[in-house]
């Protein structure tokens, strides 16, 4: 006696195993996946244009600096014997964001990185607030002396005929 394996279509399987709203949700998800795969080359979904995100290129120096800062933050956290979750709670961010910061991922917001560094005691600048304010004022003065708009040097006109 031979057994025959019956292969069901996805809709038959869904109809026999899922009911109600779950079935509707799964059908919608399947349709979206099909639409995405069909329209992936045309960069639009359901008739709406979408922006395709390009991966940002960073210099090796920037990547190394972000990695180093992330490692300093991780070291500071471990010296304080904090878990990733504890740092996340203190910084008001998710644990996943702490992990990204510690890995040196470039997608993290600068403010979150600086706040995490401050919380674990990583000194980025002088810790004396008065000295830090003085340095900021000096830089503001230098910026004020520079032109508002950066312009390339113009080519001199050769009017010798």
NUDRENKOL-41110 format. One record per residue (C-alpha): residue number from 1; x, y, z. Coordinates in nm, 2 decimals. Layout:
// residues N
<num=NUM u=X v=Y w=Z>
...
***
This chain:
// residues 161
<num=1 u=0.00 v=0.00 w=0.00>
<num=2 u=0.15 v=0.33 w=-0.10>
<num=3 u=0.09 v=0.66 w=0.07>
<num=4 u=0.03 v=0.97 w=-0.12>
<num=5 u=0.15 v=1.30 w=0.01>
<num=6 u=-0.10 v=1.58 w=-0.05>
<num=7 u=0.06 v=1.92 w=-0.10>
<num=8 u=-0.16 v=2.21 w=-0.01>
<num=9 u=-0.15 v=2.55 w=-0.15>
<num=10 u=-0.07 v=2.83 w=0.10>
<num=11 u=-0.43 v=2.95 w=0.09>
<num=12 u=-0.56 v=2.59 w=0.16>
<num=13 u=-0.32 v=2.56 w=0.45>
<num=14 u=-0.42 v=2.90 w=0.59>
<num=15 u=-0.79 v=2.82 w=0.56>
<num=16 u=-0.75 v=2.49 w=0.74>
<num=17 u=-0.51 v=2.61 w=1.02>
<num=18 u=-0.58 v=2.98 w=1.08>
<num=19 u=-0.91 v=3.16 w=1.16>
<num=20 u=-1.04 v=3.51 w=1.16>
<num=21 u=-0.81 v=3.81 w=1.19>
<num=22 u=-0.50 v=3.60 w=1.20>
<num=23 u=-0.58 v=3.46 w=0.86>
<num=24 u=-0.64 v=3.81 w=0.72>
<num=25 u=-0.32 v=3.94 w=0.87>
<num=26 u=-0.11 v=3.65 w=0.72>
<num=27 u=-0.28 v=3.70 w=0.38>
<num=28 u=-0.19 v=4.07 w=0.39>
<num=29 u=0.17 v=3.99 w=0.49>
<num=30 u=0.20 v=3.74 w=0.20>
<num=31 u=0.06 v=4.00 w=-0.05>
<num=32 u=0.31 v=4.26 w=0.08>
<num=33 u=0.60 v=4.03 w=0.04>
<num=34 u=0.49 v=3.95 w=-0.31>
<num=35 u=0.44 v=4.32 w=-0.39>
<num=36 u=0.79 v=4.40 w=-0.25>
<num=37 u=0.96 v=4.13 w=-0.45>
<num=38 u=0.78 v=4.23 w=-0.77>
<num=39 u=0.84 v=4.61 w=-0.73>
<num=40 u=1.18 v=4.60 w=-0.57>
<num=41 u=1.35 v=4.71 w=-0.90>
<num=42 u=1.09 v=4.98 w=-0.96>
<num=43 u=1.14 v=5.13 w=-0.61>
<num=44 u=0.77 v=5.18 w=-0.54>
<num=45 u=0.52 v=4.98 w=-0.33>
<num=46 u=0.14 v=4.98 w=-0.39>
<num=47 u=0.18 v=5.27 w=-0.63>
<num=48 u=0.38 v=5.49 w=-0.39>
<num=49 u=0.74 v=5.59 w=-0.45>
<num=50 u=0.99 v=5.49 w=-0.18>
<num=51 u=1.34 v=5.62 w=-0.12>
<num=52 u=1.61 v=5.36 w=-0.14>
<num=53 u=1.86 v=5.40 w=0.14>
<num=54 u=2.23 v=5.39 w=0.03>
<num=55 u=2.49 v=5.28 w=0.28>
<num=56 u=2.69 v=5.57 w=0.40>
<num=57 u=3.07 v=5.55 w=0.34>
<num=58 u=3.29 v=5.66 w=0.63>
<num=59 u=3.66 v=5.72 w=0.64>
<num=60 u=3.88 v=5.46 w=0.82>
<num=61 u=3.97 v=5.72 w=1.07>
<num=62 u=3.61 v=5.79 w=1.16>
<num=63 u=3.53 v=5.42 w=1.19>
<num=64 u=3.83 v=5.36 w=1.42>
<num=65 u=3.75 v=5.66 w=1.63>
<num=66 u=3.39 v=5.54 w=1.68>
<num=67 u=3.51 v=5.19 w=1.76>
<num=68 u=3.76 v=5.33 w=2.02>
<num=69 u=3.50 v=5.55 w=2.18>
<num=70 u=3.26 v=5.25 w=2.20>
<num=71 u=3.53 v=5.04 w=2.37>
<num=72 u=3.60 v=5.32 w=2.62>
<num=73 u=3.23 v=5.33 w=2.70>
<num=74 u=3.21 v=4.95 w=2.74>
<num=75 u=3.52 v=4.96 w=2.96>
<num=76 u=3.37 v=5.24 w=3.18>
<num=77 u=3.04 v=5.04 w=3.21>
<num=78 u=3.22 v=4.73 w=3.32>
<num=79 u=3.44 v=4.92 w=3.57>
<num=80 u=3.12 v=5.04 w=3.73>
<num=81 u=2.99 v=4.68 w=3.72>
<num=82 u=2.68 v=4.79 w=3.52>
<num=83 u=2.49 v=4.57 w=3.28>
<num=84 u=2.40 v=4.69 w=2.94>
<num=85 u=2.04 v=4.72 w=3.07>
<num=86 u=2.15 v=4.94 w=3.36>
<num=87 u=2.33 v=5.18 w=3.14>
<num=88 u=2.04 v=5.18 w=2.90>
<num=89 u=1.80 v=5.27 w=3.19>
<num=90 u=2.03 v=5.55 w=3.31>
<num=91 u=2.07 v=5.69 w=2.96>
<num=92 u=1.71 v=5.65 w=2.87>
<num=93 u=1.78 v=5.44 w=2.57>
<num=94 u=1.73 v=5.07 w=2.47>
<num=95 u=1.97 v=4.80 w=2.54>
<num=96 u=2.01 v=4.75 w=2.17>
<num=97 u=2.13 v=5.11 w=2.13>
<num=98 u=2.38 v=5.06 w=2.41>
<num=99 u=2.51 v=4.76 w=2.22>
<num=100 u=2.54 v=4.96 w=1.90>
<num=101 u=2.72 v=5.24 w=2.08>
<num=102 u=2.97 v=4.99 w=2.23>
<num=103 u=3.03 v=4.84 w=1.89>
<num=104 u=3.11 v=5.18 w=1.75>
<num=105 u=2.82 v=5.18 w=1.50>
<num=106 u=2.80 v=5.51 w=1.31>
<num=107 u=2.42 v=5.51 w=1.30>
<num=108 u=2.39 v=5.61 w=1.67>
<num=109 u=2.29 v=5.97 w=1.75>
<num=110 u=2.59 v=6.17 w=1.88>
<num=111 u=2.40 v=6.29 w=2.18>
<num=112 u=2.33 v=5.94 w=2.29>
<num=113 u=2.69 v=5.84 w=2.25>
<num=114 u=2.81 v=6.15 w=2.45>
<num=115 u=2.55 v=6.09 w=2.73>
<num=116 u=2.66 v=5.73 w=2.76>
<num=117 u=3.02 v=5.83 w=2.77>
<num=118 u=2.95 v=6.09 w=3.05>
<num=119 u=2.75 v=5.84 w=3.25>
<num=120 u=3.03 v=5.58 w=3.26>
<num=121 u=3.30 v=5.84 w=3.32>
<num=122 u=3.47 v=5.86 w=2.98>
<num=123 u=3.64 v=6.20 w=2.97>
<num=124 u=3.61 v=6.34 w=2.62>
<num=125 u=3.71 v=6.70 w=2.71>
<num=126 u=3.83 v=6.87 w=3.02>
<num=127 u=3.60 v=6.78 w=3.32>
<num=128 u=3.62 v=7.13 w=3.46>
<num=129 u=3.30 v=7.30 w=3.34>
<num=130 u=3.45 v=7.65 w=3.37>
<num=131 u=3.74 v=7.55 w=3.15>
<num=132 u=3.51 v=7.38 w=2.90>
<num=133 u=3.30 v=7.70 w=2.88>
<num=134 u=3.62 v=7.90 w=2.82>
<num=135 u=3.73 v=7.67 w=2.54>
<num=136 u=3.38 v=7.69 w=2.38>
<num=137 u=3.39 v=8.07 w=2.40>
<num=138 u=3.74 v=8.08 w=2.23>
<num=139 u=3.62 v=7.86 w=1.95>
<num=140 u=3.31 v=8.08 w=1.91>
<num=141 u=3.54 v=8.38 w=1.88>
<num=142 u=3.75 v=8.21 w=1.61>
<num=143 u=3.44 v=8.11 w=1.41>
<num=144 u=3.31 v=8.47 w=1.43>
<num=145 u=3.63 v=8.59 w=1.27>
<num=146 u=3.59 v=8.36 w=0.97>
<num=147 u=3.37 v=8.45 w=0.67>
<num=148 u=3.00 v=8.34 w=0.70>
<num=149 u=3.02 v=8.15 w=0.37>
<num=150 u=3.31 v=7.95 w=0.26>
<num=151 u=3.41 v=8.03 w=-0.10>
<num=152 u=3.68 v=7.88 w=-0.32>
<num=153 u=3.95 v=8.11 w=-0.44>
<num=154 u=3.86 v=8.27 w=-0.77>
<num=155 u=4.08 v=8.22 w=-1.07>
<num=156 u=4.26 v=8.54 w=-1.16>
<num=157 u=4.16 v=8.68 w=-1.49>
<num=158 u=4.44 v=8.70 w=-1.75>
<num=159 u=4.38 v=9.02 w=-1.94>
<num=160 u=4.71 v=9.04 w=-2.12>
<num=161 u=4.62 v=9.06 w=-2.49>
***
